[in-house]
C-alpha cells in the first residue's frame, strides 16, 4: 500500500484523465462517481454511475460487464478514500481517476452540467 495524503491506496491504482478519455472512446470503462447526488446533478461525466462515498457499500458496486471500473470525484481525494475502503473490503479490481473531474476537464473531457441535455 502507498500513502496518498494519509490515505492507504493500493499501488498502481490511479489512472490519468487522458487514459480515461481514451477508455471512454473505446467504451471499455465504467465510471463510478463517489460524490454526493447534488454534486453529480450539478456536473458529471456522461454515463457515470453515482455511488456516494457517504453511503459506500461494496455490495452496491455496479457490475463491470467486461469493462474497467474507475472511481472519480471532483479532485481525486474522495475517490482515493473510496478505493482504499473498498480494497480493505477485498474489492481489488478498481482504479481511481487521478485529479478527478477537474483533471478530466483540463484534459479536454466533456461533462454535462445541470440543465443540459446529454448529446446522443
Long-range contacts (C-beta under 8 A, 24 or more apart in sequence): 4-80, 5-77, 5-80, 7-77, 7-80, 7-81, 7-84, 8-84, 8-87, 8-88, 9-80, 9-83, 9-84, 9-87, 9-96, 10-83, 10-84, 10-87, 10-92, 13-83, 13-87, 13-94, 13-95, 13-96, 14-76, 14-80, 14-95, 14-96, 14-97, 14-98, 15-70, 15-95, 15-96, 15-97, 15-98, 16-98, 16-99, 16-103, 16-107, 17-97, 17-98, 17-99, 17-103, 17-104, 17-106, 17-107, 17-109, 18-107, 20-70, 20-72, 20-97, 20-104, 20-107, 20-109, 21-104, 21-107, 21-108, 21-109, 23-68, 23-70, 24-109, 27-67, 28-67, 28-68, 29-67, 29-68, 29-69, 29-70, 30-62, 30-64, 30-65, 30-67, 30-68, 30-69, 30-70, 31-70, 31-72, 31-97, 32-61, 32-62, 32-69, 32-70, 32-71, 32-72, 32-94, 33-71, 33-72, 33-73, 34-71, 34-72, 34-73, 34-78, 34-79, 34-82, 35-73, 35-74, 35-78, 39-74, 41-114, 42-113, 42-114, 43-101, 43-111, 43-112, 43-113, 43-114, 44-101, 44-111, 44-112, 45-72, 45-101, 45-104, 45-109, 45-110, 45-111, 45-112, 46-110, 46-111, 46-112, 46-118, 46-119, 48-72, 53-78, 53-81, 53-82, 56-82, 56-85, 56-86, 58-86, 58-89, 58-90, 58-91, 61-86, 61-91, 64-93, 68-95, 69-93, 69-94, 69-95, 70-94, 70-95, 70-96, 70-97, 71-95, 71-96, 71-97, 72-96, 72-97, 72-100, 72-101, 72-104, 73-100, 73-101, 74-100, 74-101, 74-102, 75-99, 75-100, 75-101, 75-102, 76-100, 76-103
